[in-house]
C-alpha cells in the first residue's frame, strides 16, 4: 500500500466523519425513508398501519367519504395527532401519576388479552370437556311436592301439641287426607306441585326448606312457628336435581367457557409478568402476591 493511497483513505475518512457530525448537529434535516408495506405513517418510531386508517374511513358517514383521498389524509392526520398526544402523555409521566390514565391502560390491557383469547373459536371437544367438568353448575335444583299441616291457636303450646299428635298419626300409617281434617286453614295458598326449596323457603322459612333437603318422601319436618300457630311439612314427592344436555344450554356454556379461557389467559399473563418483574415490599409481601 503506497503512501498516496493511505493519505487518500485518511482524507476520505475525515470527510465522512465531518459529514456525519454535521448531520447530527443539523437535527432538523429529515431524510425521506420508504416505509414498509401496510404502514401509512411512522411517528417517532411508532407505526400507524394502513388497515387502521381504512377501518376509520370506512366507519365514517357516506357524506364524509365523498372525497376519498382528502378524507384519508384528514383521518391519517388525526391519527398522527393522537399518537403524538399519547406519546407526550407517556413521556410526561401521566401513566404514573394520573389514576384515569392508569385505569384506561389497565382496561386496554385486559381488553387486548380477552380479544386474543377469543380470537380462536372454542372447539366442540373443548366445550364438551368444559361442560363435563362444570356440569353441576348447570344442574336444575331439586323440586318438592309437599302437604303443609297447620295448627292455629293463641296458645302455641297447644298448637304444637296438636301438631305432634298429627305427626304421630302419620308415622303410625294414618292417611294424610284423614289427618288433614284435624288441621286449620293456612293463612295463604300453599305452593303447587314440584317447587324448589327456594320457593318453599319463601312460604315456610329457610329452616323448613333446608329440612326438606334431608327428608325422604313420606317423612315430615319438625313443627315450626308460623303466624298464629305452628306448621309441619309432609314430603309427598322429591324430584332430584338434574343435569341438562349440553345442547339445551349450549350458548350459556359457550359463554362461560370463553370467560373461563379469558380469565385463565389473564392469570397466565400476570404470572409471567410477576416472574419477570422486580417487586420490592416495605414489609412482608401479601399472601395473595405470590403466583
C-alpha positions in Angstrom: 0.0 0.0 0.0 1.6 3.3 -1.1 1.7 6.4 0.9 -0.5 8.2 -1.6 -3.3 5.6 -1.2 -3.0 5.8 2.6 -3.3 9.6 2.5 -6.4 9.3 0.3 -8.1 6.8 2.7 -7.4 9.1 5.6 -8.8 12.1 3.8 -11.9 10.2 2.9 -12.4 9.1 6.5 -12.1 12.7 7.7 -14.7 13.8 5.1 -17.1 11.1 6.1 -16.7 11.8 9.8 -17.3 15.5 9.3 -20.4 14.8 7.2 -21.8 12.5 9.9 -21.1 15.1 12.6 -22.8 17.8 10.6 -25.8 15.5 10.1 -26.1 15.0 13.8 -25.8 18.7 14.5 -28.4 19.7 11.9 -31.1 17.7 13.6 -33.8 19.3 11.6 -32.7 17.6 8.5 -35.1 14.8 7.5 -34.1 12.1 5.1 -37.1 10.5 3.4 -37.3 6.8 4.1 -39.5 4.2 2.4 -41.9 2.7 4.9 -42.8 -1.0 4.9 -45.9 -2.2 3.1 -49.0 -1.7 5.2 -47.6 1.2 7.1 -49.3 4.6 6.5 -47.0 6.6 8.7 -44.5 6.3 11.5 -44.4 8.7 14.4 -41.2 8.7 16.4 -40.7 5.0 15.5 -44.4 4.1 16.2 -46.2 2.8 13.1 -49.8 3.7 12.1 -50.9 0.8 9.8 -53.0 1.3 6.7 -55.7 -1.1 7.9 -56.4 1.2 10.9 -56.8 4.1 8.5 -59.1 2.2 6.2 -61.3 1.0 9.1 -61.7 4.5 10.4 -62.5 5.9 6.9 -65.0 3.0 6.3 -66.7 3.9 9.5 -67.4 7.5 8.5 -70.7 8.7 7.2 -71.0 8.4 3.4 -71.2 12.2 3.1 -67.8 12.5 4.8 -66.3 10.0 2.3 -67.2 11.8 -0.9 -63.6 12.9 -1.4 -61.8 9.7 -0.6 -58.2 11.0 -0.8 -58.9 14.1 1.2 -60.8 12.1 3.8 -57.9 9.6 4.1 -55.4 12.5 4.6 -57.6 14.0 7.3 -58.0 10.7 9.1 -54.3 10.0 9.0 -53.6 13.5 10.3 -55.9 13.0 13.2 -54.3 9.6 14.0 -50.9 11.2 13.9 -52.1 13.9 16.3 -53.5 11.3 18.6 -50.2 9.3 18.5 -48.3 12.4 19.3 -50.5 13.2 22.3 -50.3 9.7 23.6 -46.5 9.7 23.4 -46.5 13.1 25.1 -48.7 11.8 27.9 -46.4 8.8 28.4 -43.3 11.0 28.3 -44.8 13.4 30.8 -45.4 10.6 33.3 -49.2 10.7 33.1 -49.3 6.9 33.1 -47.6 7.0 36.5 -49.5 9.9 38.1 -53.0 10.0 36.6 -55.5 7.5 38.0 -57.6 7.9 34.9 -54.8 7.2 32.5 -53.7 4.2 34.6 -57.2 2.8 34.7 -57.6 3.2 30.9 -54.3 1.4 30.4 -55.4 -1.5 32.6 -58.7 -1.7 30.8 -56.9 -1.7 27.5 -54.5 -4.4 28.5 -57.4 -6.6 29.8 -59.4 -6.0 26.6 -56.4 -7.0 24.5 -55.9 -10.2 26.4 -59.6 -11.0 26.2 -59.7 -10.3 22.4 -56.6 -12.5 21.9 -58.2 -15.3 23.9 -61.5 -15.0 22.0 -59.8 -15.0 18.6 -59.6 -18.8 18.4 -63.0 -20.5 18.4 -63.7 -22.9 21.2 -63.8 -26.4 19.6 -66.7 -28.9 20.2 -64.3 -31.1 22.2 -63.1 -28.3 24.4 -66.7 -27.2 25.1 -67.7 -30.8 25.9 -64.8 -31.2 28.3 -65.6 -27.9 30.0 -69.3 -28.9 30.4 -68.4 -32.2 31.9 -66.0 -30.5 34.4 -68.7 -27.9 35.4 -71.9 -29.9 34.8 -73.2 -29.4 38.4 -73.2 -25.6 37.8 -76.0 -26.1 35.2 -78.0 -28.7 37.1 -81.6 -27.9 38.0 -82.4 -27.7 41.7 -84.3 -30.4 43.5 -88.0 -29.9 43.5 -90.6 -30.9 46.1 -94.3 -31.7 46.3 -95.5 -31.1 49.8 -98.5 -31.0 52.0 -98.5 -28.5 54.9 -100.2 -29.2 58.2 -101.1 -26.0 60.0 -102.4 -25.7 63.6 -103.6 -22.3 64.8 -104.0 -21.3 68.4 -103.4 -18.3 70.7 -101.6 -20.9 72.9 -98.6 -22.0 70.8 -98.0 -24.9 73.2 -101.5 -26.2 72.4 -100.9 -25.8 68.7 -97.6 -27.6 68.9 -99.2 -30.4 70.9 -101.8 -30.9 68.1 -99.1 -30.9 65.5 -97.1 -33.5 67.4 -100.2 -35.7 67.6 -100.8 -35.3 63.9 -97.2 -36.3 63.1 -97.5 -39.4 65.3 -100.7 -40.4 63.4 -98.9 -40.1 60.1 -95.9 -42.1 61.3 -98.4 -44.8 62.5 -99.8 -45.1 59.0 -102.9 -42.9 59.1 -103.6 -41.5 55.7 -102.6 -37.9 55.3 -106.1 -37.0 54.0 -107.6 -38.1 57.3 -105.1 -36.2 59.3 -105.7 -33.1 57.2 -109.2 -33.0 58.6 -107.7 -32.2 62.1 -105.8 -29.1 60.8 -106.7 -25.5 60.4 -106.7 -23.4 57.3 -103.4 -21.8 56.2 -103.4 -18.0 56.1 -102.2 -18.3 52.4 -102.5 -20.6 49.4 -99.8 -23.3 49.6 -97.5 -23.6 46.5 -98.3 -26.2 43.8 -96.6 -29.4 42.8 -92.9 -29.8 42.4 -91.5 -26.4 43.6 -87.9 -25.5 44.5 -86.5 -25.3 48.0 -86.2 -21.5 47.5 -89.9 -21.2 46.8 -90.8 -23.2 49.9 -88.4 -21.0 51.9 -90.4 -18.0 50.9 -93.6 -19.6 52.2 -92.4 -21.6 55.3 -89.0 -20.2 56.1 -85.4 -21.3 55.3 -85.2 -23.8 58.2 -88.2 -25.8 57.0 -86.9 -25.7 53.4 -83.5 -26.9 54.5 -85.0 -29.7 56.5 -86.8 -31.0 53.3 -83.5 -31.4 51.6 -82.7 -34.2 54.1 -86.0 -36.0 54.1 -87.3 -38.9 52.0 -90.9 -39.0 50.7 -93.3 -39.9 53.4 -91.4 -38.1 56.2 -92.3 -34.8 57.9 -90.4 -31.8 59.1 -90.4 -30.7 62.7 -93.2 -28.3 63.7 -92.2 -24.6 63.3 -94.0 -21.5 64.5 -95.8 -19.8 61.6 -98.2 -16.8 62.0 -100.6 -17.5 64.8 -99.8 -21.2 65.1 -97.3 -23.9 64.0 -96.8 -25.8 60.8 -95.0 -29.0 59.7 -94.5 -30.2 56.1 -95.2 -33.7 54.8 -93.0 -34.6 51.8 -95.1 -36.2 49.1 -92.5 -36.3 46.3 -88.9 -35.3 45.7 -87.5 -34.8 42.2 -83.7 -34.8 42.4 -81.6 -32.2 40.7 -80.9 -33.0 37.0 -78.0 -32.1 34.7 -79.4 -30.8 31.4 -78.0 -31.9 28.0 -75.2 -29.7 26.6 -77.4 -28.9 23.5 -80.1 -27.4 25.7 -77.7 -25.0 27.4 -75.1 -24.7 24.6 -75.0 -20.9 24.3 -74.7 -20.4 28.1 -71.9 -23.0 28.4 -70.1 -21.5 25.4 -70.1 -18.0 27.0 -68.9 -19.4 30.3 -66.1 -21.4 28.6 -65.0 -18.3 26.8 -65.0 -16.3 30.0 -63.0 -19.1 31.7 -60.4 -19.0 28.9 -60.1 -15.3 29.1 -59.6 -15.4 32.9 -57.0 -18.1 32.6 -55.2 -16.1 29.9 -55.1 -13.0 32.1 -53.9 -15.1 35.1 -51.2 -16.6 32.9 -50.0 -13.2 31.8 -49.9 -11.8 35.3 -48.0 -14.9 36.5 -45.4 -14.3 33.7 -45.2 -10.6 34.5 -44.7 -11.3 38.2 -41.9 -13.7 37.5 -40.0 -11.3 35.3 -40.6 -8.2 37.4 -38.6 -7.0 40.3 -41.1 -6.2 43.1 -40.0 -4.9 46.4 -42.1 -4.5 49.5 -41.6 -2.3 52.5 -42.9 -5.1 54.7 -43.7 -8.8 54.2 -45.4 -9.4 50.8 -49.2 -10.0 51.0 -50.3 -13.6 50.9 -52.0 -13.1 47.5 -48.9 -11.6 45.9 -47.3 -15.0 45.1 -48.3 -16.7 41.8 
